[in-house]
């Protein structure tokens, strides 16, 4: 028997949950399909995810606050420098008139708070296997198996947020363009001799780009080193003493002395992009649409802006009595979001960065020193907007404005 909804969301990762949270406030009937429930556990660890200012505003406007009060490290300053050149590029929350530049939060705590927020207001189905998806008719329909029962749901709009290996994308017949890279990222946990004071540091060197972000413990940070695969093989043989000496040499004078190093893992760098993000009445979101280097948070921060924009357009269409999954709504979404998506993809492909900064005329500016940007009044504000996630057309949620205000 078929059951009808206004929106079907497939996937209960952060992107899918944020989408449900945004749409539920408009009173839409929503079905959430998930592989597994998210439950609280005493063994929940503090896996970090870096959020920019726009993502924080979106989540706070959706009512997610506890994670930022209890389980977040607020970024007050980001310093970008190049080894061998004078000066640097400094961004400070106070100077930009924002409470924080971004935050490092617990992935698990954020997931749990979002899930608990939406679980009581939507219908949740356990998804064992998708049988088919039809999205090019008057409604989108998904046939799936749940607890050994065949189920059929339909809605004017289906949102696929089921990850990099998306079953929905496969069912829709969409291909994926893989873009391999010759670089790799190594991730380390560092113990400092003094408190990090909620600062982050990015350093360009001849041996790769290194970025440090603060962790919850005041003297612990995480370092992401992006370097060539060939050099990474050499680094793999270095001792802890050699690593510690190298990192101290790179960051001397910029951050507190590093007193201990622990290698966590390595990631080969690769990006992928779906051949299309809209097919009929179905929309791919998050990693189902594109994946970024796993060491950056650019993918999630971009997806949060996508979520906010699509939710805003859907709620506006609903308020005006329009078909929320119509081609016009989805075309408006693509026209709004594709420029930002392409820009972030290009930035990430050219510069592996935790903070999403693209330095214009990069080679010549590095020759002059990053301090030169401080003297260029039109460039630094643009970079600051990129850092905060406020470049281009900004969704209402990222400005702290509820998207259901028209209906009040």
Secondary structure, 3 states (H helix, E strand, C coil): CEEEEEEEEECCCHHHHHHHHHHHCCCCCEEEEECCCCCCCCCCCCCEEEEEHHHHHHHHHCCCCHHHHHCEEEECEEEEEECCCCCCEEEECCCCCCCCCEEEEEHHHHHHHHHHHHCCCCEEEECCEEEEEECCCCCEEEEEEECCEEEEEEEEEEEECCCCCCHHHHHCCCCEEEEEEEEEEEEEEEEECCCCCCEEEEEEECCEEEEEEECCCCCEEEEEEEEEHHHHHHHCCCCHHHHHHHHHHHHCCCCCCEEEEEEEEEEEEEEEEECCCEECCEEECHHHCEECCCCCCHHHHHHHHHHHHHHHHHHHHHHCCCCCCCHHHHHHHHHHHHHHHHHHHHHHHHCCCCCCCCCCCHHHHHHHCHHHHHHCHHHHHHHHHHHHCCCCCCCHHHHCCCCCHHHC
